[in-house]
Amino acid sequence: MSTVVERLINLLAYLVDSSRPVTADQIRNTVAGYGNLSDQAFHRKFERDKASLRELGIELEKEATDAWEVEWGYVVPESNYRTIEPGLTEEERTALALAVHMVRSGGWPSGANGLLKLGGARLADTDTPVGADLGLGSEYLGLIFQAVLERRRIRFTYRGRPRTLCTYAMRHRRGRWYFAGVEPEQADTIRTYRLDRTERLELVGEPEAFPRPEGYSARDVLSSLPWEQQEPQRALIECDADIAWWVENRFTDARAVASTEAGGTILEVPFVNDSLLDMVIHLDDAAVILDPPELRAEMVRRLEAGR
């Protein structure tokens, strides 16, 4: 993880200090962390780094390097990384730091980088996570909340199949968001869906389009999901030592089994679905699956598909 952070800092510093747009080739040949990569490997890593900066609120924009617009390069507008000093007191910064430390998205503090822009604040024991992991963000989270609140139907694609749902409830569970309801043609069967597997979701129709069943409880429906009843498998993953504690906290019964010569940690992690695979891919080169072979092969397949 430290190499990823260092590369992002190098990339951002290079773009901010440049007086004109810089091309992808210039970035590849100048910024530490991109050297000696194949064309495909560089493209994949650069796209991930752009996405990471975008998540931090820093959007890379393209501008022509000449008046004829023959060649294009990247710039970071000053408005994307500079903020006006809000004049917060030490007590106010500390309160913000506590809130940021408690609210997590995908295992990471949700606003730590924004806090640094506001002057930062010290908290004791900041290496230990506090509060609940709110799961990876989703562009559809607000729409689901609105559908539940207003009793509106939604239309979406799930595992390649179009669906329409009268949305009864949503709930966060073990780092994931789920929502439940009934299809208009099968109102006697409540169905549950995982938000991060949902595509092309939109609100349809007017508010108060259907009644919510009397006595309905989202806790009862979403407290025990069918796919969580599987017998857990166990995987071995190698990760940087500075994130091993986080992986151990994220997965119940995870434990360190060995150390590597490079200073990393090998963990044995139980899993029942693809949440482990999603996490390893999200961590980029800070973690890698060693075993079982089929899970490692799926990791390789997804990484190659994302190039």
Secondary structure, DSSP 8 states (H G I E B T S, - for coil): -HHHHHHHHHHHHHHHH-SS-B-HHHHHHHSTT-TT--HHHHHHHHHHHHHHHHHTT---EEEESSTT--SEEEE--GGGT--------HHHHHHHHHHHHH-EETTEESSHHHHHHTT----TTTTS--S-B--S--TTHHHHHHHHHHT-EEEEEETTEEEEEEEEEEEEETTEEEEEEEETTEEEEEEEEEGGGEEEEEEES-SS-S---TT--HHHHHSS-GGGGS--EEEEEEE-HHHHHHHHHHSTT-EEEEE-TTS-EEEEEEESSTHHHHHHHHTGGGEEEEESHHHHHHHHHHHHHT-
